[in-house]
Amino acid sequence: MKQLGTHLIADAWQSPGDLLNDPERIRRAILDAIEAGGATLIDLCVHQFSPHGVTATATLAESHIAIHTWPEHGYFAADLFFCGAGDPHKAMKVLQSALEAKQVKLTEFTRGFEPGVGILESACEEQYAPRAVETSAARV
């Protein structure tokens, strides 16, 4: 396989609810994770939900980091995809430490393709050939 990146999916439990409900703490944790992972920030969006919970997404030159929190359960889910430079494992360790998760389940995927598989020309011809789509206006 031609590896293009590493994708980590994390489930983390037993984090203090006040940390998981603090958008500034989440923002700082992601910025620190980006630095530790050796990645380059393009954009960061943090949203506080009511009555609780935070979602944050960081667009990176190397791909992305996303985190979603459920303070009422002491749980957060994180998604870290790094292609090219950077180390998502180092970034995840920072998130775990900053948000004080006592238990983490980490699933790792190697992202990429098999040489000769998924070549654009054949994919367009075989898998994505144009076809007619009937609309309600066409039935009249």
Helices and strands as residue ranges (DSSP letters): E 2-13, H 17-20, H 23-37, E 41-48, E 54-60, E 63-70, G 71-73, E 75-83, H 88-98, E 103-113, H 120-126, H 136-139
